[in-house]
Amino acid sequence: MALDLSTLASIAAAYTSRAPQDILALALKEYSPELGISFSGAEDVVLVDMAAKIGAPFKVFTLDTGRLHPETYQFLEKVRTHYGITIQAMFPQPEAVQALVREKGLFSFYVDGHKECCGIRKVEPLMRALAPLRAWVTGQRKDQSPSTRADVPVIQLDRTFGTPERPLVKFNPLSFWDVEAGVGLHPRARRAVQRAARSRLHLHRLRALHAPTNPGQHERAGRCGGRGNQEGVRPPRRSGR
């Protein structure tokens, strides 16, 4: 089964006021097992917990940039063992990383921006993770970045990573949700989410790229070496698009 793409906007509007569990249940009903949950932060424990309770098969993947914090790996392992799931770690192509470091050193993003580094360490692995899927689920929330995520719908056609030949549907069940509340979660999962959210633990932050945030700062303020929110993960432009 799959949603009718021509009515996706109306379906999204109808589900805007629905609980995150309902949105995730719809995603699993229509796309399981060709659906993946992108595990990239504290809020994604919520998605894994909900999906586990729904019971339909699902995949989980994370982007291992090669420069994650040690706490990130510990967090991943706790989630993996607690839920008994496989978390597929997507690594960058070693040849591309070696070439970048050989030509520009370990900290080129301080000189010429994050685009090339993120393209190698995040965009290409994400494209590989999404290639076999028909839908994916993210923990994106409107309050994460008012300038770039204010209009995040609960369901959308992914025009960034999908193609006309192989459409990709993106679900954002937590778009309107207070992730730190953890309503309906297993108590252990709720505590993990709340601790992680308070410490601003995000799995995609690079050891050198992500500066620690200070009390009162937005949770994404430390991204890209303290330069704040940057343009989101995007693939290279396709010819004719």
C-alpha positions as CSV (number, residue, x, y, z in Angstrom):
1,M,0.0,0.0,0.0
2,A,1.0,3.6,-0.4
3,L,-0.6,7.0,-0.1
4,D,-2.1,8.8,-3.1
5,L,0.6,11.5,-3.8
6,S,-2.0,13.7,-5.4
7,T,-3.9,14.0,-2.1
8,L,-0.9,14.1,0.2
9,A,-1.4,17.8,1.1
10,S,-5.0,17.2,2.2
11,I,-4.0,14.1,4.2
12,A,-1.3,16.1,5.9
13,A,-3.8,18.8,6.8
14,A,-6.2,16.2,8.2
15,Y,-3.4,14.7,10.4
16,T,-2.0,18.0,11.6
17,S,-4.1,17.9,14.7
18,R,-3.7,14.2,15.3
19,A,-1.4,12.6,17.8
20,P,2.2,11.6,16.7
21,Q,1.3,8.0,17.3
22,D,-1.5,8.3,14.7
23,I,0.8,9.8,12.1
24,L,3.4,7.1,12.7
25,A,0.8,4.4,12.6
26,L,-0.3,5.7,9.2
27,A,3.3,5.7,8.0
28,L,3.8,2.1,9.1
29,K,0.5,1.0,7.7
30,E,1.2,2.4,4.3
31,Y,4.9,1.8,3.9
32,S,6.2,-0.9,6.3
33,P,8.7,-2.5,5.9
34,E,10.1,-0.1,3.3
35,L,10.1,2.7,5.9
36,G,13.1,4.0,7.9
37,I,13.3,6.1,11.0
38,S,16.2,8.5,10.9
39,F,17.8,8.4,14.3
40,S,19.5,11.7,14.9
41,G,18.7,13.0,18.3
42,A,16.8,12.7,21.6
43,E,13.4,13.1,19.9
44,D,14.0,10.0,17.8
45,V,13.8,7.8,20.9
46,V,10.2,8.9,21.0
47,L,9.7,7.6,17.4
48,V,11.4,4.3,18.1
49,D,9.3,3.8,21.3
50,M,6.1,4.6,19.5
51,A,7.0,2.4,16.5
52,A,7.9,-0.5,18.8
53,K,4.5,-0.3,20.5
54,I,2.7,-0.2,17.1
55,G,4.4,-3.4,16.2
56,A,4.8,-3.2,12.4
57,P,8.3,-3.8,10.9
58,F,10.5,-0.8,10.5
59,K,14.1,0.1,9.9
60,V,16.3,2.6,11.9
61,F,19.4,4.3,10.5
62,T,21.8,6.9,11.7
63,L,24.6,8.9,10.1
64,D,28.0,8.2,11.6
65,T,30.1,11.0,10.3
66,G,33.2,9.6,11.9
67,R,33.4,12.5,14.3
68,L,30.6,11.9,16.8
69,H,30.9,12.4,20.5
70,P,31.6,9.3,22.7
71,E,28.3,10.0,24.5
72,T,26.5,9.6,21.2
73,Y,27.7,6.0,20.7
74,Q,26.7,5.2,24.3
75,F,23.3,6.7,23.7
76,L,22.9,4.6,20.5
77,E,23.9,1.4,22.2
78,K,21.4,2.0,25.0
79,V,18.6,2.5,22.6
80,R,19.7,-0.5,20.5
81,T,19.8,-2.9,23.5
82,H,16.7,-1.6,25.2
83,Y,14.4,-2.0,22.2
84,G,16.3,-5.0,20.7
85,I,16.5,-3.3,17.3
86,T,19.2,-3.0,14.6
87,I,20.4,0.6,14.1
88,Q,22.1,0.8,10.7
89,A,25.1,3.2,10.9
90,M,25.7,4.9,7.6
91,F,29.4,5.9,7.2
92,P,30.9,8.3,4.6
93,Q,32.9,6.8,1.8
94,P,36.5,6.4,3.1
95,E,38.1,7.4,-0.1
96,A,36.2,10.7,-0.2
97,V,37.0,11.5,3.4
98,Q,40.7,10.7,2.8
99,A,40.8,12.9,-0.2
100,L,39.2,15.8,1.6
101,V,41.6,15.5,4.6
102,R,44.6,15.1,2.4
103,E,43.8,18.1,0.3
104,K,42.3,20.5,2.9
105,G,43.1,19.1,6.3
106,L,40.8,18.2,9.2
107,F,39.2,21.6,9.7
108,S,38.5,22.9,6.2
109,F,35.0,23.9,7.2
110,Y,36.4,26.8,9.2
111,V,37.9,28.1,6.0
112,D,35.5,27.4,3.2
113,G,32.3,26.5,5.0
114,H,30.5,23.3,5.9
115,K,29.0,22.4,2.5
116,E,31.8,20.1,1.2
117,C,32.4,18.4,4.5
118,C,28.7,17.8,5.1
119,G,28.3,16.6,1.5
120,I,30.8,13.9,2.1
121,R,30.0,13.0,5.7
122,K,26.3,13.4,5.8
123,V,24.5,14.0,2.4
124,E,26.0,11.0,0.5
125,P,25.4,8.5,3.4
126,L,21.9,9.8,3.8
127,M,21.2,9.3,0.1
128,R,22.4,5.7,0.4
129,A,20.2,5.1,3.4
130,L,17.1,6.4,1.7
131,A,17.7,4.7,-1.7
132,P,15.9,1.5,-0.9
133,L,13.0,3.2,1.1
134,R,9.6,4.4,0.0
135,A,9.2,6.6,3.1
136,W,11.1,7.9,6.0
137,V,10.3,9.3,9.4
138,T,12.2,12.2,11.1
139,G,12.0,13.9,14.5
140,Q,11.9,17.4,13.0
141,R,10.0,19.9,15.0
142,K,8.8,23.4,14.2
143,D,10.4,24.8,17.4
144,Q,13.9,23.6,16.5
145,S,14.5,26.4,14.0
146,P,11.9,29.0,13.4
147,S,13.8,30.3,10.4
148,T,14.0,27.0,8.5
149,R,11.5,24.6,10.1
150,A,8.5,26.8,10.8
151,D,6.5,25.2,8.0
152,V,7.4,21.6,8.6
153,P,4.3,19.6,7.7
154,V,3.5,16.3,9.4
155,I,3.5,14.5,6.0
156,Q,5.1,15.7,2.8
157,L,6.5,14.6,-0.5
158,D,10.3,14.7,-0.2
159,R,11.4,16.6,-3.3
160,T,14.9,16.9,-2.0
161,F,15.8,13.2,-1.9
162,G,13.0,11.6,-3.9
163,T,12.6,11.6,-7.7
164,P,9.7,11.4,-10.1
165,E,10.7,7.9,-10.9
166,R,11.0,6.9,-7.2
167,P,8.9,9.2,-5.0
168,L,9.8,9.4,-1.4
169,V,7.3,10.4,1.4
170,K,8.6,12.0,4.5
171,F,6.7,11.9,7.8
172,N,7.4,14.4,10.6
173,P,5.1,13.1,13.5
174,L,6.7,15.4,16.1
175,S,6.3,18.6,14.1
176,F,3.9,20.1,16.7
177,W,5.0,18.0,19.7
178,D,6.7,18.9,23.0
179,V,9.3,16.2,22.9
180,E,10.5,16.8,26.4
181,A,7.1,16.0,27.8
182,G,7.4,12.4,26.6
183,V,3.7,11.7,27.0
184,G,2.9,8.1,26.5
185,L,6.5,6.8,26.5
186,H,7.9,3.9,28.5
187,P,9.2,5.6,31.7
188,R,12.8,4.6,30.9
189,A,12.5,6.0,27.4
190,R,10.9,9.2,28.7
191,R,13.8,9.8,31.2
192,A,16.3,9.2,28.4
193,V,14.6,11.7,26.1
194,Q,14.4,14.3,28.8
195,R,18.0,13.9,29.9
196,A,19.2,14.0,26.3
197,A,17.0,17.0,25.4
198,R,18.3,18.9,28.4
199,S,21.9,18.2,27.5
200,R,21.2,19.0,23.8
201,L,22.6,15.7,22.7
202,H,22.2,15.4,18.9
203,L,23.7,12.5,17.1
204,H,24.6,14.4,13.9
205,R,26.9,16.9,15.5
206,L,30.5,16.6,14.6
207,R,33.1,16.7,17.3
208,A,34.8,19.8,15.9
209,L,31.8,21.2,14.0
210,H,29.4,21.4,17.0
211,A,30.2,23.8,19.8
212,P,28.6,23.2,23.2
213,T,25.5,25.3,23.8
214,N,25.1,27.6,26.8
215,P,22.2,27.8,29.2
216,G,19.3,29.7,27.5
217,Q,20.6,29.1,24.0
218,H,18.6,27.3,21.4
219,E,19.3,23.6,21.2
220,R,20.7,24.0,17.6
221,A,22.7,27.1,18.3
222,G,26.1,25.2,18.5
223,R,25.8,23.6,15.1
224,C,28.6,24.3,12.6
225,G,31.1,25.4,15.1
226,G,28.8,27.8,16.9
227,R,27.7,29.6,13.7
228,G,24.1,28.6,14.4
229,N,21.6,27.0,12.0
230,Q,22.9,26.5,8.5
231,E,21.2,25.2,5.4
232,G,19.8,21.8,5.9
233,V,21.2,18.5,4.4
234,R,20.7,18.6,0.7
235,P,22.0,16.4,-2.1
236,P,23.9,17.7,-5.1
237,R,21.7,19.3,-7.7
238,R,20.4,16.9,-10.4
239,S,20.7,18.0,-14.0
240,G,17.5,19.4,-15.3
241,R,16.1,20.2,-11.9
